[in-house]
Amino acid sequence: MSAAPVIYSPCCRRPLDLSQAGEAFCFACHTKYTLVEFPALRATRVVTHARAADTAANDATCFFHAQNQAAAICQSCGRFLCPVCAINYGGRTLCPACIAAGKTTPAQTAPSQWNPDGIALLLATVPILIWPFTLITAPAALIVLALNWKKQMHTPVRRVRWQRWVAGALALIQVALWTLLFVHLFSR
């Protein structure tokens, strides 16, 4: 059984009272904190032991521990890793050196974010190459813009205003051209 976790006050660096769930109180500086616990805070740690490599059988060995048999390969640099060194990071198996070097990108570790302005711009521009698709994608671009026009997006994706205006203008031009085409064809 593992010992209870100890969390320290950011103000005075003294241990906090964690008796109430969701709240912590520091008796030294009399400050009340809201505590958001991650599951790993109270989880028991699993210790992984590596199997010794049989050098006579020419097994692959860990890059960092030559005496351990390799159990995985780093998906960033390709090094052989033992179970001690193989780290599951963002759904990928990485070695400690790649994580320390920052060879992971936010797109690999963070949940995907979408930019409605960029999607509307794609809906308005890409189908121009195959122009009949604009009959469907131009109104779709206008709908995406209308639904997200005033929304404040709190995402790491930087909002670019020019995409919104270009997408709207292209979609309106495409809808106008389709309207003129249908009026011309059916007015005869």
C-alpha positions, 0 to 999 in steps of 0.5 A: 500500500502506498503512502498518502500523497503530500502536496505543498502550499504554493505560498509558504511551501508547507504541507496541505491538509487533503482531508476533504475531497476537492479542497485543500487548506494550509494551516500555516498561511490560512489559505484555502485551495481548490484541489483537482486531483489527477488519477496518477496522484493516488495510483500505485506505481507499477515497477517494471523489471527488464529481462536480461538479454541472452547475448548468445542468442544475439537478441536486440538489447536496449540502447540505454541498458546493454544488459536488458533485452529490447522490448520496444522501438522508439517511434521517433528515433528508432532506438531499441528500448527495454520495458524500463525505458519504453515510455508511452507518451501521447499514444506513441512509444518514445525513449527518454532522450526523445522526450527530453529533446522535445521531439514530440509536437503538440499535434501528437500530444494534444487533442486535435483542435479545429479552426472553423475559418480554415474549414470554411476556406477549404470548403470554398476554395478546394472544390473550385478545381472540380467546379460542380462540387461548389454547388454543395460546398459553397453553401456549406462554407456559408453555414460553417461561417454563420454558425461560428461567426461570433464564437470565441474559440479557446483553442491553441489554434490561432484564429486568422480573420482573413480566412473568414472574410476570404471564405465568405466572399468566395462562397457568396460569389460561388452561390451568386454564380450558381444562382445566375446559371440556374436563372439563365437556364430555367428562364428560357 
